Amino acid sequence: MKRRSFLTLSTLSAFPIAARAADEALDWNDTVNREGLTFKAVAEDGKINLQVQLIRPAEDEVIGVRDEKGELRGFRYKGKDQPYPFHPGSTLLTRFDLTWDGKAMEIPKRFWDDLADLRIETSTLELAKIPPAHHWKAVEFLDGLRQPRVLLSAEGGTILIEWERGEECDSHSTIRWIVSKSGTVLRHRHCPPHEC
């Protein structure tokens, strides 16, 4: 083989290795804690705070509920039938406290106490330590974490809260709340189509 051909092939084969190494440097999954049970979401202006808390009931406290045919139809915890998709090992939402400009906003329990299997993911990744060329990728990574997010509308009259939840078949749904300054609350859950 000619020296020039050898050098060309060597250079070309080194490029995928360098690209793979750069991608591995951007793999921040080891910075993620997926076992969080409490979280405080703060809007960009710092005037809106949402504090949430999850519990993960001990598996021996969760009882399977069966129908007349003996088929499993759900689960019960502390004598109460739990909402789908609750199962042993999943979570229940026990706190959903919203404050806006220092004022507590009343979010009736019916808007949040029937939600199961939510996750709180946090990361130790610090944007300030990420090189500028990869900053957008880090922001995208952090935005993909499952945790509640709080956004104030452009007009300043409503708050949007979003929290993504995993669903069957590696799918997901997004639960959204809209809260007005007057205290009106709406909840919506969007589940995009999936193959199952």
C-alpha positions as CSV (number, residue, x, y, z in Angstrom):
1,M,0.0,0.0,0.0
2,K,1.3,3.5,-0.9
3,R,2.2,5.7,2.0
4,R,-0.3,8.4,0.9
5,S,-3.2,5.9,0.7
6,F,-2.3,4.6,4.2
7,L,-2.2,8.1,5.7
8,T,-5.5,8.9,4.1
9,L,-7.2,5.8,5.4
10,S,-5.6,6.3,8.9
11,T,-7.0,9.8,9.0
12,L,-10.5,8.8,7.9
13,S,-10.7,6.0,10.4
14,A,-9.6,8.3,13.2
15,F,-12.6,10.7,12.6
16,P,-15.3,8.3,13.8
17,I,-13.3,7.5,16.9
18,A,-12.9,11.2,17.7
19,A,-16.6,11.9,17.0
20,R,-17.6,9.0,19.2
21,A,-15.3,10.3,22.0
22,A,-16.9,13.8,21.7
23,D,-20.4,12.2,21.9
24,E,-19.4,10.3,25.0
25,A,-18.1,13.5,26.6
26,L,-21.7,14.8,26.1
27,D,-23.3,11.8,27.9
28,W,-24.4,13.3,31.2
29,N,-26.7,10.4,32.2
30,D,-24.4,9.6,35.1
31,T,-25.2,13.0,36.6
32,V,-28.9,12.2,37.0
33,N,-30.6,11.2,40.2
34,R,-33.9,9.4,39.3
35,E,-35.0,8.7,42.9
36,G,-36.0,12.2,44.0
37,L,-39.1,12.5,46.1
38,T,-39.2,16.3,46.7
39,F,-38.7,19.2,44.3
40,K,-39.1,22.9,44.1
41,A,-39.7,24.3,40.6
42,V,-39.1,28.0,40.3
43,A,-40.1,30.2,37.4
44,E,-37.5,32.3,35.6
45,D,-38.5,35.5,37.5
46,G,-38.2,33.7,40.8
47,K,-41.7,34.9,41.9
48,I,-43.5,31.6,41.3
49,N,-42.6,28.5,43.2
50,L,-44.1,25.0,43.1
51,Q,-43.2,22.5,45.8
52,V,-44.1,18.9,45.1
53,Q,-43.6,15.7,47.1
54,L,-43.9,12.1,46.1
55,I,-44.1,9.0,48.3
56,R,-43.1,5.5,47.2
57,P,-45.2,3.1,49.4
58,A,-43.6,0.0,50.7
59,E,-44.5,-2.9,48.4
60,D,-45.9,-5.0,51.4
61,E,-48.4,-2.1,52.0
62,V,-49.8,-2.3,48.4
63,I,-52.6,-4.8,47.9
64,G,-53.7,-6.1,44.6
65,V,-57.5,-5.8,43.9
66,R,-59.1,-8.6,41.9
67,D,-62.5,-8.8,40.2
68,E,-65.1,-11.6,40.4
69,K,-63.1,-13.7,37.9
70,G,-59.9,-13.3,40.0
71,E,-58.2,-11.1,37.5
72,L,-56.1,-8.2,38.8
73,R,-57.9,-4.9,38.2
74,G,-55.7,-2.5,40.2
75,F,-54.1,-1.8,43.5
76,R,-55.1,-0.4,46.9
77,Y,-52.9,1.5,49.4
78,K,-54.0,2.3,53.0
79,G,-57.5,1.1,52.1
80,K,-57.9,3.4,49.1
81,D,-58.1,2.2,45.5
82,Q,-55.2,3.9,43.6
83,P,-55.4,5.5,40.2
84,Y,-53.9,3.9,37.1
85,P,-50.9,3.4,36.5
86,F,-50.1,2.9,40.2
87,H,-48.4,-0.4,40.9
88,P,-46.0,-1.8,43.5
89,G,-42.8,0.4,43.4
90,S,-44.5,3.4,41.8
91,T,-45.1,6.8,43.4
92,L,-48.0,8.9,44.6
93,L,-48.2,12.7,44.6
94,T,-48.8,14.0,48.2
95,R,-47.9,17.7,47.9
96,F,-48.6,20.3,45.3
97,D,-48.1,23.8,46.8
98,L,-48.0,26.8,44.5
99,T,-47.0,30.3,45.5
100,W,-47.2,33.4,43.2
101,D,-45.7,36.7,44.4
102,G,-45.5,35.3,47.9
103,K,-49.2,34.4,47.9
104,A,-50.3,30.7,48.3
105,M,-52.5,29.7,45.3
106,E,-55.2,27.1,46.3
107,I,-54.9,24.1,44.0
108,P,-57.8,21.8,44.9
109,K,-56.7,18.2,45.5
110,R,-58.9,16.9,42.7
111,F,-56.4,18.4,40.3
112,W,-53.4,16.5,41.5
113,D,-54.1,13.7,44.1
114,D,-55.1,11.2,41.5
115,L,-51.7,11.1,39.7
116,A,-49.5,8.1,40.1
117,D,-46.1,7.0,38.9
118,L,-44.6,10.5,38.4
119,R,-40.8,10.9,38.6
120,I,-38.5,13.6,39.8
121,E,-35.2,13.6,38.0
122,T,-32.4,16.0,38.9
123,S,-28.9,16.5,37.6
124,T,-25.7,17.8,39.0
125,L,-24.7,19.1,35.6
126,E,-23.7,22.8,35.9
127,L,-24.3,24.9,32.7
128,A,-21.6,27.4,33.7
129,K,-19.0,24.6,33.4
130,I,-20.1,23.5,29.9
131,P,-18.1,24.8,26.9
132,P,-20.1,27.3,24.9
133,A,-20.2,25.0,21.8
134,H,-22.1,22.4,23.8
135,H,-24.3,24.7,25.9
136,W,-27.4,24.2,23.8
137,K,-27.0,20.4,24.1
138,A,-26.7,20.7,27.9
139,V,-29.9,22.8,28.0
140,E,-31.7,20.3,25.8
141,F,-30.5,17.5,28.2
142,L,-31.7,19.3,31.3
143,D,-35.0,20.2,29.7
144,G,-35.6,16.4,29.1
145,L,-35.4,15.6,32.8
146,R,-38.8,14.4,34.3
147,Q,-39.6,17.1,36.8
148,P,-42.3,19.8,37.1
149,R,-41.6,23.0,35.2
150,V,-43.3,26.4,35.9
151,L,-43.7,29.1,33.2
152,L,-45.4,32.5,33.5
153,S,-47.4,33.6,30.4
154,A,-46.1,36.5,28.4
155,E,-49.0,38.7,29.6
156,G,-48.3,37.7,33.2
157,G,-51.9,36.5,33.9
158,T,-51.5,32.7,33.9
159,I,-49.0,30.0,35.0
160,L,-48.4,26.9,33.0
161,I,-47.1,23.9,34.9
162,E,-45.8,20.8,32.9
163,W,-44.7,17.4,34.1
164,E,-43.9,14.5,31.8
165,R,-44.7,11.0,32.9
166,G,-43.6,7.7,31.5
167,E,-46.4,5.4,30.1
168,E,-46.6,1.9,28.7
169,C,-44.5,0.8,25.8
170,D,-41.8,3.4,26.4
171,S,-44.3,6.1,25.7
172,H,-45.0,9.2,27.7
173,S,-47.7,11.7,28.5
174,T,-47.5,15.4,29.5
175,I,-49.7,16.6,32.3
176,R,-50.3,20.4,32.2
177,W,-52.0,22.7,34.6
178,I,-53.0,26.3,33.8
179,V,-53.5,28.5,36.8
180,S,-54.9,32.1,36.6
181,K,-54.1,34.9,39.0
182,S,-57.7,34.8,40.1
183,G,-57.3,31.1,41.1
184,T,-59.0,29.2,38.2
185,V,-57.3,25.9,37.6
186,L,-57.4,23.6,34.6
187,R,-55.6,20.3,34.0
188,H,-54.9,18.6,30.7
189,R,-53.0,15.4,29.9
190,H,-51.7,14.8,26.5
191,C,-50.6,11.3,25.4
192,P,-49.1,11.2,21.9
193,P,-49.9,8.1,19.8
194,H,-47.6,5.1,20.2
195,E,-47.3,1.6,18.7
196,C,-48.9,-0.4,21.5
